[in-house]
Every structure is written in C-alpha cells, then in structure tokens.
Amino acid sequence: MKKSFYFVLIALGCILCSATMSDEGFVKLFNGKDWTGWYLKIRSGDSLMAEKVYAIEDGMVHVYNSEFPDSIDLFTGVNGTHGLFYADKEYSRFIFKFEYKWGKRIANDFDKWQYDAGFYYHVINDRIWPKGLEYQVRYNHLTNTNHTGDMWCNGTRFDWTCGEDKCYLPASEGGVAQERRGGEHRAKATENFHGLDGEWNQCEVIVMGNKYAIHKLNGEIVNIGTNLSVDKGKIGLQSETAEIYYRNIYIKEFDEDIPMEKFLK
C-alpha cells in the first residue's frame, strides 16, 4: 500500500514538473481584469463602443456579449465594430498561445465570412484591417470546414508549399512550392478542431523574425510559412463576424533564432 502511494506521488510530481517546464518563460499577456498592456481599436473609432465589443468577463475577453442582439446590425457605418485589441509593444521572435471558443451571436459580414476572427502578428500598421500576417480563426458551419490556422498575408509575402487540395503540405510529404504571393493560404485539412460544440480550441503561433511562422491548432501543426517579408510588429486579436471568447493569452520571447526543427518534433 505504501509502495503504491509512493509511486502515485512520483507520477504526480512528474506531471507537475512537466507542466512547469513546458510553461517556463511564458508571460501572461492578458490579466483577466483590465486592459493593462493593451489598447482597443475598432473601425468606427468609437472608444466607448470598443469597450462594449471587448467585454471582460470571468477572466476572459467576450466579444459581442449579451449587450448585443443575436444578429448584430451595423452600428456606426460599414463594419463599424470590426477591430482588434492590440498589445502595446512589438514582437519579433516568440511563441504566442491563446484559447478560443465560439458563441451564438453573429455580426458584420457573417454571410460572407462565417464565424470569423483571428490573431494578427508582425503588424506594420494598426489600422482596420492592418498590414501584417494573420493566424485565421474561422469555422464555416455551412460545410463543417475548419479554417483556423489558415495564413493570411495582408500587404506581406512569404514562401509556402501545398498539396493538390491547395492546403498546406510540407515539401517532405510532397508539397509543391508556390509562387511567392499574399492573400489566403489554407491550413492542412484536419478534424482536430471544435466548431459550435462549446469546447475550447488551443492555438499556438511560433514566429522567428522573418525566418518562419508555424501555426498549430490543438497541438497539431497545420501551416508553415518561411522567408517572411516582415520581421517584427504589433500583435492583436480580432472582433469580426461572430461572438467569440478568448482566454489564457500567453507569450514567450526569444533573443535569437531557434531552428525550426526544434518545433517540428
């Protein structure tokens, strides 16, 4: 009995140790109480509306909460509530982690971009929408298709490989290099996602200056871009076409480039 208890303690200790080691160096960017270290920006420029769009509830950011109707009309002109909450500082080499889940309310442009939001990084300017790179957060409920992890280049460029389905596929698995261009770059097709089931998705973006960017969804690598045309910039999370919750927002910075291979294991 004592021996069994002893082994349980060892196992528990290993679990706790592993969790501590995996979290080493990460800083909590959003404190769950106020907007310290961040600023809000929506297309209309209405600062009071921005504080309603990005409500803080139970330690989370709740975009389009119960103050809004189930189907949101345009408040202050075309797509007035589209925007981002931006971190105050710029970043170059980092791992950014966050979790999200979808709510039920729908908003601007939902007919075109179903359940759409995202994480912007290497932002050159902070307009709506900015020039930079985006880790797309999106679910098309009409086709039950995941788009989270798609890469968008807005006024930027990178190198990318894909398969015949035009989704990300590494060259080592037969992916073909594409012409260097901007726009949408689809993530690898996966069933490893949560749509409208009320469960949280875990997102991770690994960026090393202009060397590469890796997009992960629920622990799975779903997209990679290399030879980025920008090497640093602001970061921010979007309000776009639907109610969404964000939580557990962390970042870990690096002083020098880490070889990509370390993150591909």
TIDO-265896 format. One record per residue (C-alpha): residue number from 1; residue in one letter; chain; x, y, z. Coordinates in nm, 4 decimals. Example, Ala and Ser with C-alpha at 12.3 -4.5 7.8 and 13.67 -1.06 7.14 Angstrom:
<atoms>
+-----+------+-----+----------+----------+----------+
: seq : type : mol :     east :    north :       up :
+-----+------+-----+----------+----------+----------+
:   1 :    A :   A :   1.2300 :  -0.4500 :   0.7800 :
:   2 :    S :   A :   1.3670 :  -0.1060 :   0.7140 :
+-----+------+-----+----------+----------+----------+
</atoms>
This chain:
<atoms>
+-----+------+-----+----------+----------+----------+
: seq : type : mol :     east :    north :       up :
+-----+------+-----+----------+----------+----------+
:   1 :    M :   A :   0.0000 :   0.0000 :   0.0000 :
:   2 :    K :   A :   0.2796 :   0.2363 :   0.0966 :
:   3 :    K :   A :   0.4714 :   0.1438 :  -0.2173 :
:   4 :    S :   A :   0.1687 :   0.2171 :  -0.4384 :
:   5 :    F :   A :   0.1171 :   0.5527 :  -0.2707 :
:   6 :    Y :   A :   0.4852 :   0.6298 :  -0.3196 :
:   7 :    F :   A :   0.4618 :   0.5637 :  -0.6947 :
:   8 :    V :   A :   0.1481 :   0.7793 :  -0.7190 :
:   9 :    L :   A :   0.3379 :   1.0672 :  -0.5592 :
:  10 :    I :   A :   0.6258 :   1.0216 :  -0.8030 :
:  11 :    A :   A :   0.3866 :   1.0209 :  -1.1010 :
:  12 :    L :   A :   0.2104 :   1.3319 :  -0.9735 :
:  13 :    G :   A :   0.5439 :   1.5018 :  -0.9220 :
:  14 :    C :   A :   0.6487 :   1.4203 :  -1.2774 :
:  15 :    I :   A :   0.3248 :   1.5630 :  -1.4146 :
:  16 :    L :   A :   0.3664 :   1.8862 :  -1.2182 :
:  17 :    C :   A :   0.7318 :   1.9119 :  -1.3156 :
:  18 :    S :   A :   0.6471 :   1.8606 :  -1.6823 :
:  19 :    A :   A :   0.3772 :   2.1289 :  -1.6703 :
:  20 :    T :   A :   0.6174 :   2.3737 :  -1.5049 :
:  21 :    M :   A :   0.8908 :   2.3062 :  -1.7592 :
:  22 :    S :   A :   0.6559 :   2.3425 :  -2.0563 :
:  23 :    D :   A :   0.5310 :   2.6768 :  -1.9248 :
:  24 :    E :   A :   0.8801 :   2.8098 :  -1.8487 :
:  25 :    G :   A :   0.9437 :   3.1533 :  -1.9938 :
:  26 :    F :   A :   0.5808 :   3.2284 :  -2.0834 :
:  27 :    V :   A :   0.4304 :   3.5563 :  -1.9670 :
:  28 :    K :   A :   0.0584 :   3.6097 :  -1.9210 :
:  29 :    L :   A :  -0.0272 :   3.8997 :  -2.1518 :
:  30 :    F :   A :  -0.3904 :   3.9480 :  -2.0525 :
:  31 :    N :   A :  -0.4521 :   3.9700 :  -1.6770 :
:  32 :    G :   A :  -0.8250 :   3.8915 :  -1.6997 :
:  33 :    K :   A :  -0.9213 :   4.2074 :  -1.5095 :
:  34 :    D :   A :  -0.8473 :   4.5122 :  -1.7252 :
:  35 :    W :   A :  -0.6696 :   4.6263 :  -2.0407 :
:  36 :    T :   A :  -0.3269 :   4.6873 :  -1.8884 :
:  37 :    G :   A :  -0.0715 :   4.6364 :  -2.1692 :
:  38 :    W :   A :  -0.3340 :   4.6567 :  -2.4431 :
:  39 :    Y :   A :  -0.5406 :   4.9101 :  -2.6354 :
:  40 :    L :   A :  -0.8683 :   4.8709 :  -2.8240 :
:  41 :    K :   A :  -0.9384 :   4.9764 :  -3.1795 :
:  42 :    I :   A :  -1.2482 :   4.9343 :  -3.3956 :
:  43 :    R :   A :  -1.3170 :   5.0617 :  -3.7443 :
:  44 :    S :   A :  -1.5610 :   5.3321 :  -3.6341 :
:  45 :    G :   A :  -1.3087 :   5.4838 :  -3.3930 :
:  46 :    D :   A :  -1.5758 :   5.4851 :  -3.1196 :
:  47 :    S :   A :  -1.3817 :   5.4139 :  -2.7969 :
:  48 :    L :   A :  -1.6967 :   5.3613 :  -2.5885 :
:  49 :    M :   A :  -1.8295 :   5.1064 :  -2.8368 :
:  50 :    A :   A :  -1.4901 :   4.9310 :  -2.8387 :
:  51 :    E :   A :  -1.5174 :   4.8742 :  -2.4621 :
:  52 :    K :   A :  -1.8553 :   4.7078 :  -2.5215 :
:  53 :    V :   A :  -1.7318 :   4.4972 :  -2.8122 :
:  54 :    Y :   A :  -1.4425 :   4.3668 :  -2.5996 :
:  55 :    A :   A :  -1.6073 :   4.2940 :  -2.2667 :
:  56 :    I :   A :  -1.4014 :   4.1385 :  -1.9864 :
:  57 :    E :   A :  -1.5968 :   3.8649 :  -1.8078 :
:  58 :    D :   A :  -1.4776 :   3.5926 :  -1.5693 :
:  59 :    G :   A :  -1.1143 :   3.6456 :  -1.6672 :
:  60 :    M :   A :  -1.1923 :   3.6175 :  -2.0415 :
:  61 :    V :   A :  -1.2445 :   3.8538 :  -2.3331 :
:  62 :    H :   A :  -1.6010 :   3.8164 :  -2.4547 :
:  63 :    V :   A :  -1.6549 :   3.9686 :  -2.7998 :
:  64 :    Y :   A :  -2.0187 :   4.0629 :  -2.8725 :
:  65 :    N :   A :  -2.1652 :   3.9665 :  -2.5341 :
:  66 :    S :   A :  -2.5273 :   3.9770 :  -2.4152 :
:  67 :    E :   A :  -2.5443 :   4.3558 :  -2.4563 :
:  68 :    F :   A :  -2.5668 :   4.2904 :  -2.8293 :
:  69 :    P :   A :  -2.8611 :   4.1372 :  -3.0172 :
:  70 :    D :   A :  -2.8331 :   3.7864 :  -3.1561 :
:  71 :    S :   A :  -2.7943 :   3.9269 :  -3.5060 :
:  72 :    I :   A :  -2.5931 :   4.2460 :  -3.4993 :
:  73 :    D :   A :  -2.6707 :   4.5286 :  -3.7383 :
:  74 :    L :   A :  -2.4036 :   4.7774 :  -3.8368 :
:  75 :    F :   A :  -2.3667 :   5.0259 :  -3.5522 :
:  76 :    T :   A :  -2.1587 :   5.3103 :  -3.6887 :
:  77 :    G :   A :  -2.1258 :   5.2703 :  -4.0616 :
:  78 :    V :   A :  -1.9916 :   4.9811 :  -4.2621 :
:  79 :    N :   A :  -1.8456 :   4.7139 :  -4.0342 :
:  80 :    G :   A :  -1.8053 :   4.9669 :  -3.7536 :
:  81 :    T :   A :  -1.7429 :   4.7047 :  -3.4854 :
:  82 :    H :   A :  -1.4697 :   4.5222 :  -3.6766 :
:  83 :    G :   A :  -1.1392 :   4.5652 :  -3.4984 :
:  84 :    L :   A :  -0.8632 :   4.4315 :  -3.2767 :
:  85 :    F :   A :  -0.7326 :   4.4607 :  -2.9259 :
:  86 :    Y :   A :  -0.3619 :   4.5277 :  -2.9700 :
:  87 :    A :   A :  -0.0709 :   4.4690 :  -2.7323 :
:  88 :    D :   A :   0.1224 :   4.7868 :  -2.6555 :
:  89 :    K :   A :   0.4631 :   4.6601 :  -2.7701 :
:  90 :    E :   A :   0.6088 :   4.4974 :  -3.0803 :
:  91 :    Y :   A :   0.7390 :   4.1412 :  -3.1016 :
:  92 :    S :   A :   0.9757 :   3.9591 :  -3.3364 :
:  93 :    R :   A :   1.0707 :   3.6111 :  -3.2065 :
:  94 :    F :   A :   0.8069 :   3.4479 :  -2.9925 :
:  95 :    I :   A :   0.5567 :   3.1757 :  -2.9181 :
:  96 :    F :   A :   0.2047 :   3.3097 :  -2.8714 :
:  97 :    K :   A :  -0.0661 :   3.0944 :  -2.7145 :
:  98 :    F :   A :  -0.4360 :   3.1533 :  -2.6681 :
:  99 :    E :   A :  -0.7639 :   2.9650 :  -2.6445 :
: 100 :    Y :   A :  -1.0953 :   3.0488 :  -2.8076 :
: 101 :    K :   A :  -1.4472 :   2.9159 :  -2.8462 :
: 102 :    W :   A :  -1.7450 :   3.0367 :  -3.0457 :
: 103 :    G :   A :  -2.0676 :   3.1816 :  -2.9101 :
: 104 :    K :   A :  -2.4012 :   3.2075 :  -3.0904 :
: 105 :    R :   A :  -2.4356 :   3.5730 :  -3.1943 :
: 106 :    I :   A :  -2.3485 :   3.6745 :  -3.5475 :
: 107 :    A :   A :  -2.2247 :   4.0107 :  -3.6695 :
: 108 :    N :   A :  -2.0964 :   4.2092 :  -3.9649 :
: 109 :    D :   A :  -2.0311 :   4.0218 :  -4.2935 :
: 110 :    F :   A :  -2.1362 :   3.6877 :  -4.1441 :
: 111 :    D :   A :  -2.2966 :   3.5926 :  -4.4750 :
: 112 :    K :   A :  -1.9543 :   3.6183 :  -4.6415 :
: 113 :    W :   A :  -1.7220 :   3.5017 :  -4.3628 :
: 114 :    Q :   A :  -1.8931 :   3.2619 :  -4.1235 :
: 115 :    Y :   A :  -1.7622 :   3.2528 :  -3.7641 :
: 116 :    D :   A :  -1.4551 :   3.4572 :  -3.8442 :
: 117 :    A :   A :  -1.1904 :   3.6181 :  -3.6211 :
: 118 :    G :   A :  -0.8127 :   3.5847 :  -3.5911 :
: 119 :    F :   A :  -0.4746 :   3.6676 :  -3.4425 :
: 120 :    Y :   A :  -0.2603 :   3.9260 :  -3.6227 :
: 121 :    Y :   A :   0.1176 :   3.9412 :  -3.5855 :
: 122 :    H :   A :   0.4080 :   4.1323 :  -3.7446 :
: 123 :    V :   A :   0.1587 :   4.4168 :  -3.7925 :
: 124 :    I :   A :   0.3161 :   4.7054 :  -3.9845 :
: 125 :    N :   A :   0.0354 :   4.9469 :  -3.9001 :
: 126 :    D :   A :  -0.2606 :   4.9189 :  -3.6669 :
: 127 :    R :   A :  -0.5403 :   5.0272 :  -3.8961 :
: 128 :    I :   A :  -0.8536 :   4.8156 :  -3.9529 :
: 129 :    W :   A :  -0.7581 :   4.5990 :  -4.1312 :
: 130 :    P :   A :  -0.3806 :   4.6164 :  -4.0815 :
: 131 :    K :   A :  -0.0865 :   4.5158 :  -4.2947 :
: 132 :    G :   A :   0.0705 :   4.2074 :  -4.1421 :
: 133 :    L :   A :   0.0247 :   3.8323 :  -4.1060 :
: 134 :    E :   A :  -0.2785 :   3.6552 :  -3.9651 :
: 135 :    Y :   A :  -0.3436 :   3.3261 :  -3.7927 :
: 136 :    Q :   A :  -0.7006 :   3.2848 :  -3.9110 :
: 137 :    V :   A :  -0.9670 :   3.1786 :  -3.6599 :
: 138 :    R :   A :  -1.2696 :   3.0628 :  -3.8554 :
: 139 :    Y :   A :  -1.5325 :   2.7905 :  -3.8856 :
: 140 :    N :   A :  -1.7640 :   2.7512 :  -4.1850 :
: 141 :    H :   A :  -2.0738 :   2.5858 :  -4.0378 :
: 142 :    L :   A :  -2.2335 :   2.5542 :  -4.3821 :
: 143 :    T :   A :  -1.9724 :   2.2998 :  -4.4915 :
: 144 :    N :   A :  -1.8386 :   2.1951 :  -4.1480 :
: 145 :    T :   A :  -1.4955 :   2.3150 :  -4.2596 :
: 146 :    N :   A :  -1.2168 :   2.4324 :  -4.0320 :
: 147 :    H :   A :  -1.0224 :   2.7427 :  -4.1364 :
: 148 :    T :   A :  -0.8436 :   2.8038 :  -3.8077 :
: 149 :    G :   A :  -0.4711 :   2.8083 :  -3.8801 :
: 150 :    D :   A :  -0.5089 :   2.9494 :  -4.2315 :
: 151 :    M :   A :  -0.2390 :   3.2092 :  -4.3017 :
: 152 :    W :   A :  -0.3338 :   3.5461 :  -4.4444 :
: 153 :    C :   A :  -0.0759 :   3.7863 :  -4.5872 :
: 154 :    N :   A :  -0.2110 :   4.1402 :  -4.5874 :
: 155 :    G :   A :   0.0432 :   4.3610 :  -4.7630 :
: 156 :    T :   A :   0.3086 :   4.0987 :  -4.6850 :
: 157 :    R :   A :   0.4608 :   3.7898 :  -4.8500 :
: 158 :    F :   A :   0.6168 :   3.4540 :  -4.7598 :
: 159 :    D :   A :   0.7142 :   3.1190 :  -4.9118 :
: 160 :    W :   A :   0.4713 :   2.8276 :  -4.8819 :
: 161 :    T :   A :   0.4147 :   2.4713 :  -5.0023 :
: 162 :    C :   A :   0.0856 :   2.2906 :  -5.0599 :
: 163 :    G :   A :  -0.0725 :   1.9759 :  -5.1979 :
: 164 :    E :   A :  -0.3217 :   1.9255 :  -5.4790 :
: 165 :    D :   A :  -0.6054 :   2.0351 :  -5.2492 :
: 166 :    K :   A :  -0.4348 :   2.3762 :  -5.2156 :
: 167 :    C :   A :  -0.3955 :   2.3217 :  -4.8416 :
: 168 :    Y :   A :  -0.0626 :   2.3331 :  -4.6587 :
: 169 :    L :   A :   0.1566 :   2.0289 :  -4.7145 :
: 170 :    P :   A :   0.5277 :   2.0214 :  -4.6247 :
: 171 :    A :   A :   0.7744 :   1.9586 :  -4.9068 :
: 172 :    S :   A :   0.8924 :   1.6450 :  -4.7240 :
: 173 :    E :   A :   0.5453 :   1.4975 :  -4.7807 :
: 174 :    G :   A :   0.5134 :   1.6032 :  -5.1433 :
: 175 :    G :   A :   0.4094 :   1.9670 :  -5.1031 :
: 176 :    V :   A :   0.4935 :   2.1880 :  -5.4008 :
: 177 :    A :   A :   0.6451 :   2.5337 :  -5.3617 :
: 178 :    Q :   A :   0.4065 :   2.8103 :  -5.4676 :
: 179 :    E :   A :   0.4742 :   3.1446 :  -5.6265 :
: 180 :    R :   A :   0.5563 :   3.3977 :  -5.3558 :
: 181 :    R :   A :   0.2353 :   3.5874 :  -5.3011 :
: 182 :    G :   A :  -0.0037 :   3.7347 :  -5.0475 :
: 183 :    G :   A :  -0.3624 :   3.6557 :  -4.9594 :
: 184 :    E :   A :  -0.5083 :   3.3351 :  -4.8136 :
: 185 :    H :   A :  -0.3061 :   3.0177 :  -4.7560 :
: 186 :    R :   A :  -0.5207 :   2.7301 :  -4.6359 :
: 187 :    A :   A :  -0.4255 :   2.5205 :  -4.3346 :
: 188 :    K :   A :  -0.3871 :   2.1447 :  -4.3584 :
: 189 :    A :   A :  -0.7254 :   1.9721 :  -4.3574 :
: 190 :    T :   A :  -0.7933 :   1.8319 :  -4.0093 :
: 191 :    E :   A :  -1.0775 :   1.7034 :  -3.7930 :
: 192 :    N :   A :  -0.8862 :   1.8166 :  -3.4830 :
: 193 :    F :   A :  -1.0971 :   2.1249 :  -3.4085 :
: 194 :    H :   A :  -1.4044 :   2.2463 :  -3.2209 :
: 195 :    G :   A :  -1.6735 :   2.4291 :  -3.4159 :
: 196 :    L :   A :  -2.0014 :   2.5077 :  -3.2403 :
: 197 :    D :   A :  -1.9808 :   2.2409 :  -2.9684 :
: 198 :    G :   A :  -1.8919 :   2.4920 :  -2.6937 :
: 199 :    E :   A :  -1.5425 :   2.3460 :  -2.6446 :
: 200 :    W :   A :  -1.2189 :   2.5450 :  -2.6374 :
: 201 :    N :   A :  -0.9575 :   2.5373 :  -2.9125 :
: 202 :    Q :   A :  -0.5906 :   2.5736 :  -2.8201 :
: 203 :    C :   A :  -0.3894 :   2.7859 :  -3.0626 :
: 204 :    E :   A :  -0.0152 :   2.8358 :  -3.0862 :
: 205 :    V :   A :   0.1835 :   3.0587 :  -3.3215 :
: 206 :    I :   A :   0.5621 :   3.0193 :  -3.3340 :
: 207 :    V :   A :   0.7415 :   3.3042 :  -3.5116 :
: 208 :    M :   A :   1.1141 :   3.3634 :  -3.5601 :
: 209 :    G :   A :   1.1555 :   3.7127 :  -3.7057 :
: 210 :    N :   A :   1.1421 :   3.6811 :  -4.0848 :
: 211 :    K :   A :   1.2666 :   3.3198 :  -4.0888 :
: 212 :    Y :   A :   0.9418 :   3.1285 :  -4.0399 :
: 213 :    A :   A :   0.5974 :   3.1127 :  -3.8801 :
: 214 :    I :   A :   0.4352 :   2.7903 :  -3.7578 :
: 215 :    H :   A :   0.0619 :   2.7665 :  -3.6913 :
: 216 :    K :   A :  -0.0607 :   2.4974 :  -3.4520 :
: 217 :    L :   A :  -0.4168 :   2.4002 :  -3.3611 :
: 218 :    N :   A :  -0.4861 :   2.1768 :  -3.0628 :
: 219 :    G :   A :  -0.1255 :   2.0594 :  -3.0659 :
: 220 :    E :   A :  -0.1145 :   1.9835 :  -3.4402 :
: 221 :    I :   A :   0.0952 :   2.1756 :  -3.6942 :
: 222 :    V :   A :  -0.1476 :   2.2927 :  -3.9618 :
: 223 :    N :   A :   0.0519 :   2.5570 :  -4.1507 :
: 224 :    I :   A :   0.4043 :   2.6886 :  -4.2032 :
: 225 :    G :   A :   0.5330 :   2.9926 :  -4.3908 :
: 226 :    T :   A :   0.9010 :   3.0774 :  -4.4431 :
: 227 :    N :   A :   1.1079 :   3.3719 :  -4.5666 :
: 228 :    L :   A :   0.8607 :   3.6287 :  -4.4349 :
: 229 :    S :   A :   0.8714 :   3.9784 :  -4.5818 :
: 230 :    V :   A :   0.8433 :   4.1358 :  -4.2337 :
: 231 :    D :   A :   1.0413 :   4.0559 :  -3.9203 :
: 232 :    K :   A :   0.8551 :   4.2254 :  -3.6354 :
: 233 :    G :   A :   0.5438 :   4.4205 :  -3.5445 :
: 234 :    K :   A :   0.2423 :   4.4535 :  -3.3222 :
: 235 :    I :   A :   0.0102 :   4.1674 :  -3.2281 :
: 236 :    G :   A :  -0.3654 :   4.1682 :  -3.1766 :
: 237 :    L :   A :  -0.6829 :   3.9590 :  -3.1607 :
: 238 :    Q :   A :  -0.9896 :   4.0352 :  -3.3704 :
: 239 :    S :   A :  -1.3556 :   4.1139 :  -3.3436 :
: 240 :    E :   A :  -1.5118 :   4.0279 :  -3.6750 :
: 241 :    T :   A :  -1.8237 :   3.8347 :  -3.7770 :
: 242 :    A :   A :  -1.9343 :   3.6388 :  -3.4692 :
: 243 :    E :   A :  -1.9401 :   3.6141 :  -3.0915 :
: 244 :    I :   A :  -1.6149 :   3.4691 :  -2.9593 :
: 245 :    Y :   A :  -1.4406 :   3.4134 :  -2.6256 :
: 246 :    Y :   A :  -1.0630 :   3.4456 :  -2.5736 :
: 247 :    R :   A :  -0.8685 :   3.3301 :  -2.2688 :
: 248 :    N :   A :  -0.5243 :   3.2106 :  -2.1489 :
: 249 :    I :   A :  -0.3269 :   3.4560 :  -2.3602 :
: 250 :    Y :   A :   0.0474 :   3.3969 :  -2.3161 :
: 251 :    I :   A :   0.3704 :   3.4847 :  -2.4937 :
: 252 :    K :   A :   0.7311 :   3.3681 :  -2.4733 :
: 253 :    E :   A :   1.0017 :   3.5775 :  -2.6382 :
: 254 :    F :   A :   1.3420 :   3.4719 :  -2.7727 :
: 255 :    D :   A :   1.6597 :   3.6784 :  -2.8114 :
: 256 :    E :   A :   1.7878 :   3.4758 :  -3.1057 :
: 257 :    D :   A :   1.6511 :   3.2485 :  -3.3753 :
: 258 :    I :   A :   1.5586 :   2.8941 :  -3.2752 :
: 259 :    P :   A :   1.5928 :   2.6351 :  -3.5547 :
: 260 :    M :   A :   1.2542 :   2.5304 :  -3.6906 :
: 261 :    E :   A :   1.3418 :   2.1639 :  -3.6445 :
: 262 :    K :   A :   1.3093 :   2.2022 :  -3.2680 :
: 263 :    F :   A :   0.9373 :   2.2705 :  -3.3059 :
: 264 :    L :   A :   0.8680 :   2.0031 :  -3.5669 :
: 265 :    K :   A :   0.9301 :   1.7081 :  -3.3348 :
+-----+------+-----+----------+----------+----------+
</atoms>
